[in-house]
Amino acid sequence: MDVNWWEITIVFLLSAVKLMLGIISALARKFSYWEILLVCSSGGIAGTFFFFYLGREFFALWDKWFPRKNINIKRARRIINIMQKYGKAGIILLTPVVLSIPLGNFIAARFYKGDKSFITGMIASVVGWTALIAAFSLLQNAA
């Protein structure tokens, strides 16, 4: 790797928050395919762990401090419809590229906090999207 640690850190942190920004930043800095895969995937995975567990703690404190007295039926129905339409697999697939890693993991922390397979799915999704987007981008640049 002939890039400096500052560039690696920037790409890593961008990937932890929004995977697409990290990949675009790595491409702009002329990272190789393997560098993109390693740095962006690592950042996305670190962000997944950080925001999922931060979200779990946040919602545990939130529920303790603000117990639910009345449920907003319209809001609850909207959330249930989204969860039924997309489910866990939809959140896992959409989080790295459409949603942001913090948002997707906060949603998961709220609705899937006890589900250990979510983290595994998110890791696979982050690595898969990184590999796919980096390969496609580098092939486009080579042509």
C-alpha positions as CSV (number, residue, x, y, z in Angstrom):
1,M,0.0,0.0,0.0
2,D,1.5,3.3,-1.0
3,V,-1.2,5.5,0.5
4,N,-0.6,7.3,3.7
5,W,-2.4,6.5,7.0
6,W,-4.4,9.7,6.9
7,E,-6.1,8.7,3.6
8,I,-6.7,5.2,4.9
9,T,-8.3,6.6,8.1
10,I,-10.5,9.0,6.1
11,V,-11.8,6.2,3.9
12,F,-12.3,3.9,6.9
13,L,-14.4,6.5,8.8
14,L,-16.4,7.4,5.7
15,S,-17.1,3.7,5.1
16,A,-18.3,3.3,8.7
17,V,-20.9,5.9,8.2
18,K,-21.8,5.7,4.5
19,L,-20.3,2.9,2.5
20,M,-20.7,4.6,-0.8
21,L,-18.8,7.7,0.3
22,G,-16.0,5.5,1.5
23,I,-15.8,3.7,-1.8
24,I,-16.0,6.9,-3.9
25,S,-13.3,8.4,-1.7
26,A,-11.1,5.4,-2.1
27,L,-11.6,5.4,-5.9
28,A,-10.7,9.1,-6.0
29,R,-7.5,8.4,-4.0
30,K,-6.6,5.7,-6.6
31,F,-6.8,2.8,-4.1
32,S,-6.4,-0.7,-5.7
33,Y,-9.3,-3.1,-5.7
34,W,-7.9,-5.0,-2.7
35,E,-7.2,-1.8,-0.8
36,I,-10.8,-0.7,-1.4
37,L,-12.1,-4.1,-0.4
38,L,-10.0,-4.2,2.8
39,V,-10.4,-0.6,4.0
40,C,-14.0,0.0,3.0
41,S,-15.2,-3.4,4.3
42,S,-13.3,-2.9,7.6
43,G,-14.9,0.5,8.0
44,G,-18.4,-0.7,7.2
45,I,-18.0,-3.7,9.6
46,A,-16.7,-1.5,12.4
47,G,-19.6,0.9,11.8
48,T,-22.0,-1.9,11.9
49,F,-20.8,-3.1,15.3
50,F,-20.5,0.4,16.7
51,F,-24.0,1.6,15.6
52,F,-25.8,-1.6,16.3
53,Y,-24.6,-1.8,19.9
54,L,-24.9,1.9,20.4
55,G,-28.4,1.7,19.2
56,R,-29.3,-1.1,21.6
57,E,-27.9,0.9,24.5
58,F,-29.7,4.0,23.3
59,F,-33.1,2.3,23.0
60,A,-32.7,0.6,26.4
61,L,-32.1,3.9,28.0
62,W,-34.9,5.6,26.0
63,D,-37.4,2.9,27.1
64,K,-36.3,3.3,30.7
65,W,-36.6,7.1,30.7
66,F,-39.6,7.4,28.5
67,P,-41.9,4.4,29.0
68,R,-44.6,4.1,26.4
69,K,-48.0,5.1,27.6
70,N,-49.9,5.6,24.4
71,I,-49.0,4.0,21.1
72,N,-49.4,6.2,18.0
73,I,-51.5,3.7,15.9
74,K,-50.8,5.5,12.6
75,R,-47.0,5.5,13.2
76,A,-47.0,1.9,14.5
77,R,-48.9,0.7,11.5
78,R,-46.5,2.5,9.1
79,I,-43.5,0.8,10.8
80,I,-45.2,-2.6,10.8
81,N,-45.9,-2.2,7.0
82,I,-42.3,-1.3,6.3
83,M,-41.1,-4.3,8.4
84,Q,-43.5,-6.7,6.7
85,K,-42.7,-5.4,3.2
86,Y,-38.9,-5.5,3.5
87,G,-38.1,-7.4,6.7
88,K,-34.7,-8.2,8.1
89,A,-33.3,-9.2,4.7
90,G,-34.4,-5.9,3.1
91,I,-32.7,-3.9,5.9
92,I,-29.6,-6.0,5.5
93,L,-29.4,-5.5,1.7
94,L,-30.4,-1.8,1.7
95,T,-28.4,-0.5,4.6
96,P,-24.9,-0.3,3.0
97,V,-26.0,1.4,-0.2
98,V,-29.3,3.1,0.2
99,L,-29.7,3.7,3.9
100,S,-26.7,4.7,5.9
101,I,-24.9,2.3,8.2
102,P,-26.0,4.2,11.4
103,L,-29.6,4.4,10.3
104,G,-29.9,0.8,9.3
105,N,-28.3,-0.4,12.4
106,F,-30.4,1.8,14.7
107,I,-33.5,0.3,13.0
108,A,-32.1,-3.2,13.5
109,A,-31.2,-2.4,17.2
110,R,-34.8,-1.4,17.8
111,F,-36.5,-4.3,16.1
112,Y,-33.9,-7.1,16.0
113,K,-31.9,-6.4,19.1
114,G,-31.8,-10.1,20.2
115,D,-31.1,-11.5,16.7
116,K,-27.4,-12.5,16.4
117,S,-27.8,-13.3,12.7
118,F,-28.4,-9.7,11.8
119,I,-24.8,-8.7,12.5
120,T,-23.6,-11.7,10.3
121,G,-25.9,-10.6,7.5
122,M,-24.8,-7.0,7.7
123,I,-21.1,-8.1,7.5
124,A,-21.8,-10.2,4.4
125,S,-23.8,-7.3,2.9
126,V,-21.1,-4.8,3.5
127,V,-18.4,-7.0,2.1
128,G,-20.6,-8.1,-0.9
129,W,-21.6,-4.5,-1.8
130,T,-18.0,-3.3,-1.5
131,A,-16.6,-6.0,-3.7
132,L,-19.4,-5.5,-6.3
133,I,-19.2,-1.7,-6.5
134,A,-15.4,-1.5,-6.4
135,A,-15.1,-4.2,-9.2
136,F,-17.8,-2.5,-11.3
137,S,-16.2,1.0,-10.8
138,L,-12.7,-0.2,-11.6
139,L,-13.9,-2.1,-14.7
140,Q,-15.6,1.1,-15.9
141,N,-12.4,3.1,-15.4
142,A,-10.3,0.4,-17.2
143,A,-12.6,0.5,-20.3
